[in-house]
């Protein structure tokens, strides 16, 4: 069945395809046994993969992180924990740090061939809710244990994605949303800087 989105970049007309995740990505199960990293990460639906200490204001990971998964920049992780922001968990790419460690409750994966599949496109795709329906279908009914979805990695990799056949269209979409994210980050920074400036000026101009 052919699929085309409502908005396209000029010059692209092919239907999008629906591969399984296992067709374009492979699971990563490397352990941190050589203590390559001691940076415990968590997934925030809002901030992506982030240092646990920064996010929780405390260390949640155990002191010995040798049994944790070692994840490198550019690889992805699926957090099966549910929240209001992420009713079916969250899938994020590691962008902030060179590497980090994750609990083995996470499913970690990397793209098989970046000449065929754009990492930026996949990162953007998992910011949508399009993948939720497949997760919903494989998550056993009533299997939410303390907000953790019961999803086997083999089932997870059989979920389908929708993506352009042409790598150039994938890249164009990925670049577009990455630029938008950068713009949002920049303006947030400006917003906070202006608030600090206002506070300073109010304090000193009326002193």
Buried (B, 14 or more C-beta within 10 A) or exposed (E): EEEEEEEBEEEBEEEBBEBEBBBBBEBBEEBBEEEBBEBBBBBBBEEBBBBBBEBEEEEEBEEEBBEBBBBBEBBBBBBBBBBEEBBBBBBBBBBBBEBBBBBEEBBBBBBEEBEEBBBBBBBBBBBEEEBBEBBEEBBEEEEBEEEBBBBEBEBBBBBBBBBBEBBEBBBBBBBBBBEEBEEEEEEEEEEEEEEEEEEEEEEEEEE
